Amino acid sequence: MRDPRTEYDAADWHAQVLGGDVDWEEFAAWLDADPSHQATYDRLAMLDTEVAEWARYNGVLEAAKVVPHSTKSMRPWWIGGAIAASLVALVASVPLLTRPAGVNATVYATANAQKTIDLGQGSQIHLDARSQLAMGSGGHVRMDKGAAYFDIRGNAPRKLEIASGDFIVRDIGTRFTVARNQGKLFVAVEQGLVDISWHGDAAAHLKAGQAFEGDEQTGSSTVERITPEAVGSWRNGRLVYDEASLSTVASDLARHVNVPVEVDPGVANLKLSGVFSITNGSDLVDQITAILPVEAQRSGGRIRLVARAGR
């Protein structure tokens, strides 16, 4: 049985996220307080997305507009008029109408230059060099390779769900990066909150100033503190690190030196701080090996970072 109080709280949190005025720390604490909170919030957020999709495909662009409100009002987010109420009932009873059948995903890929994907209402995806993702209907994204910076505003027409291997990353109105390299997933949050789950396991909440690294095969993961301002620094032609692990650095190197970069497990947790220009990608590896006690072994079109001999 659904708890009315949880329903109202979830609806109010969703309205705050859409309105762009939310205490992310408090929101994360509420999500973690009880398993039903996450499930209820997900259900209401998904319904909101379904309503917007139905409206878009049927020409009713303003019918399901959400009205932001404060936490004191405790009003359900769907208060927006009789038309919106009708859409909620319609979508709930006929979910197959929310998106047309047979819509193919659009693939975005880059070579030596970055690309910006406009999602509307101020939301964008910045795709790094040598990266690829596929965008389907309903906000479903598949991260194929490389890295992308997601700038998703609270009033975005849909929430994004990003598949990377067996990981699912869900945004809750925020700015963050997602990168893939050598079977690893890397997520860093500049602002807001994202959920990350593996094979349907309970989601981990990643807040601003946190970075996630996960193994796509085993689901094992680590979370560390980062400088929010460094997230997606590659958009400005540089790589900024503040105690970043070498495995995270290698993920960035691979895109900018244009060859696979592997890290020996024995040095994967070495930390690196500094600002590095990516205008000349061929120098990046030399810059890293000059700072850390590692050397680059080049063979078969690959680079492997290992402990420096005789250290």
C-alpha positions in Angstrom: 0.0 0.0 0.0 1.3 3.4 -0.9 2.0 5.8 1.9 0.3 9.2 1.3 2.9 11.1 3.2 5.8 9.5 1.2 3.8 10.3 -2.0 3.5 14.0 -1.1 7.1 14.2 0.0 8.3 12.6 -3.2 6.1 15.0 -5.3 7.4 18.0 -3.4 11.0 17.0 -3.8 10.4 16.5 -7.5 8.9 20.0 -7.8 11.9 21.5 -6.1 14.2 19.7 -8.5 12.2 21.0 -11.4 12.2 24.5 -10.0 16.0 24.4 -9.6 15.9 25.3 -5.9 16.7 22.2 -3.9 19.0 21.3 -1.0 20.8 18.3 -2.6 22.3 17.1 0.7 18.9 17.0 2.4 17.4 15.4 -0.7 20.0 12.6 -0.7 19.4 12.1 3.0 15.6 11.7 2.4 16.2 9.2 -0.4 18.5 7.1 1.9 16.1 7.2 4.9 13.8 4.5 3.6 13.9 2.2 0.5 10.3 3.3 -0.3 11.4 6.9 -0.8 13.6 6.1 -3.8 11.0 3.9 -5.4 8.2 6.5 -4.9 10.4 9.3 -6.3 11.4 7.2 -9.3 7.8 6.4 -10.1 6.6 10.0 -9.9 9.5 11.3 -11.9 9.0 8.6 -14.6 5.3 9.5 -14.8 6.2 13.1 -15.2 8.5 12.1 -18.1 5.8 9.9 -19.7 3.3 12.8 -19.5 5.8 15.2 -21.2 6.6 12.6 -23.9 2.9 12.0 -24.6 2.2 15.7 -24.8 5.2 16.2 -27.2 4.2 13.5 -29.6 0.5 14.6 -29.6 1.1 18.4 -29.9 0.0 19.3 -26.4 3.3 20.9 -25.5 2.1 23.0 -22.5 -0.5 20.7 -21.1 1.6 18.9 -18.5 3.6 21.9 -17.2 4.9 21.4 -13.7 4.3 24.2 -11.2 7.3 24.7 -8.9 6.5 25.3 -5.2 8.2 25.5 -1.8 8.5 22.6 0.6 6.0 24.3 2.9 3.1 24.0 0.4 3.2 20.1 0.2 1.1 20.2 -3.0 1.4 17.3 -5.5 3.5 18.2 -8.6 0.7 17.4 -11.0 -1.4 20.4 -10.0 -1.5 22.2 -13.3 -5.1 22.1 -14.5 -7.7 19.7 -15.8 -5.8 18.9 -19.0 -2.7 17.8 -17.1 -4.9 15.6 -14.9 -6.5 14.0 -17.9 -3.0 13.3 -19.4 -2.0 11.6 -16.2 -5.0 9.4 -16.3 -4.4 8.6 -20.0 -0.7 7.8 -19.6 -1.4 5.7 -16.6 -3.9 3.6 -18.5 -2.3 3.6 -21.9 1.4 3.7 -21.4 2.2 2.6 -24.9 1.1 6.0 -26.2 4.0 7.8 -24.6 6.4 7.2 -27.4 6.0 6.1 -31.0 7.0 2.6 -32.0 10.1 2.0 -34.1 12.0 5.2 -33.2 15.7 4.5 -33.8 18.4 5.9 -31.5 20.5 8.8 -32.9 24.2 8.1 -32.7 26.6 11.0 -32.0 30.3 10.5 -32.5 33.3 12.7 -32.5 36.8 12.4 -34.0 39.3 15.2 -33.1 36.8 17.8 -32.0 34.2 18.1 -29.3 30.4 18.3 -30.1 27.5 19.9 -28.3 24.1 18.2 -28.3 21.2 20.6 -27.6 18.4 19.0 -25.6 16.2 22.1 -25.3 15.3 24.4 -22.4 18.9 25.1 -21.6 20.0 21.4 -21.2 23.0 20.2 -23.2 25.4 17.3 -23.6 29.0 18.1 -24.4 30.7 15.1 -26.1 34.5 15.0 -25.8 36.8 14.1 -28.7 36.9 10.5 -29.8 33.7 9.7 -28.0 30.3 8.2 -28.9 26.9 7.9 -27.4 23.4 6.9 -28.7 20.3 8.9 -27.8 16.9 7.1 -27.9 13.4 8.2 -27.1 12.3 9.0 -23.6 15.7 10.2 -22.4 17.5 6.9 -22.8 21.2 7.3 -23.5 23.8 4.6 -24.2 27.4 5.6 -23.5 29.5 3.7 -26.1 32.9 5.1 -25.5 34.8 8.2 -24.4 33.3 10.9 -22.2 30.4 13.3 -22.1 29.5 16.3 -19.8 25.8 16.5 -19.0 24.3 19.9 -18.2 20.7 19.0 -17.3 18.5 21.8 -16.0 15.6 21.2 -13.5 13.0 22.2 -16.1 14.3 19.7 -18.7 11.5 18.0 -20.7 12.8 14.6 -19.6 15.2 13.0 -17.2 18.1 11.1 -18.6 19.0 7.4 -18.0 22.4 6.6 -19.2 23.5 3.0 -19.8 27.2 2.2 -19.6 27.9 -1.5 -19.7 25.8 -2.9 -16.9 25.7 0.4 -15.0 22.7 2.7 -15.1 23.3 6.4 -14.3 20.2 8.6 -13.7 20.3 12.3 -13.4 18.2 14.3 -11.1 18.7 17.8 -12.6 22.4 18.3 -12.4 25.8 18.7 -14.1 28.1 15.7 -14.3 30.4 13.7 -16.5 30.3 10.0 -17.6 33.3 8.3 -19.2 34.2 4.8 -20.2 37.6 3.3 -20.6 38.9 -0.3 -20.6 35.7 -1.8 -18.9 35.6 1.0 -16.3 32.9 3.6 -15.7 33.8 7.0 -14.4 31.2 9.5 -13.1 32.0 12.9 -11.5 29.4 15.3 -10.2 29.8 19.1 -10.4 26.4 20.0 -9.2 23.3 18.2 -8.0 22.8 14.5 -7.6 22.9 11.3 -9.7 22.0 7.7 -9.0 24.2 4.9 -10.2 23.1 1.2 -10.1 24.6 -2.0 -11.4 22.4 -4.9 -12.5 19.4 -3.5 -10.7 21.2 -3.3 -7.4 20.2 -0.5 -4.9 21.3 2.8 -6.3 24.3 4.8 -4.9 23.7 8.5 -4.6 26.6 10.6 -5.9 26.6 14.3 -4.8 28.5 17.3 -6.0 32.2 17.0 -5.3 32.2 13.2 -5.6 33.7 10.9 -8.3 32.7 7.3 -8.9 34.8 4.5 -10.5 33.1 1.2 -11.2 34.1 -2.1 -12.9 31.5 -3.0 -15.5 32.1 -6.7 -15.1 32.0 -7.1 -11.3 30.1 -4.0 -10.2 32.8 -3.2 -7.6 33.2 0.5 -7.2 34.9 3.3 -5.2 33.8 6.9 -4.5 36.3 9.7 -3.7 36.1 13.4 -3.1 37.0 15.8 -6.0 37.0 19.5 -6.7 33.6 20.2 -8.4 35.2 22.9 -10.6 37.4 20.3 -12.2 34.5 18.3 -13.5 34.5 18.3 -17.3 37.6 20.6 -17.5 38.4 19.0 -20.9 35.7 21.3 -22.4 38.2 24.2 -22.0 41.2 22.4 -23.5 42.8 21.3 -20.2 42.7 18.5 -17.7 42.4 19.6 -14.1 43.1 17.1 -11.3 43.1 17.4 -7.5 44.3 14.1 -6.0 42.7 12.1 -8.9 43.5 8.4 -9.2 45.8 7.3 -12.0 43.0 5.1 -13.4 40.8 8.2 -13.7 43.7 10.1 -15.4 44.2 7.2 -17.9 40.6 7.4 -18.9 41.2 11.0 -20.0 44.5 10.2 -21.6 43.1 7.6 -23.9 40.8 10.1 -25.5 43.5 12.7 -26.1 46.4 10.6 -27.2 44.2 8.5 -29.4 45.4 5.1 -28.3 44.1 2.7 -25.5 45.7 3.5 -22.2 45.9 0.8 -19.5 47.1 1.1 -15.9 48.9 -1.6 -14.0 46.8 -2.4 -10.8 49.9 -1.8 -8.7 49.9 2.0 -9.6 46.2 2.5 -10.3 45.6 4.3 -7.0 48.5 6.8 -7.3 47.1 10.3 -7.0 47.8 13.2 -9.4 47.2 16.9 -9.0 47.8 19.7 -11.5 46.6 21.4 -14.7 47.6 19.9 -18.0 47.0 21.3 -21.5 45.5 19.0 -24.1 46.3 21.1 -27.1 49.1 18.7 -27.8 47.9 15.2 -26.8 51.2 13.5 -27.6 52.8 15.4 -24.7 50.3 14.3 -22.0 51.8 11.0 -21.2 55.2 12.5 -20.8 53.8 15.1 -18.5 52.2 12.4 -16.3 55.3 10.2 -16.2 57.5 13.2 -15.3 55.3 13.8 -12.1 54.4 10.3 -11.0 56.8 7.3 -10.4 55.5 5.5 -13.5 56.7 4.8 -17.0 54.8 4.3 -20.2 55.3 1.0 -22.0 54.2 1.3 -25.7 53.4 -1.8 -27.6 50.9 -2.9 -30.2 49.3 0.5 -30.5 48.6 0.6 -26.7 50.1 2.4 -23.7 50.4 0.7 -20.4 51.4 2.7 -17.3 53.5 0.7 -14.9 55.8 1.4 -11.9 59.0 3.0 -12.9 61.9 0.6 -12.9 64.2 0.9 -10.0 62.1 3.3 -8.1 
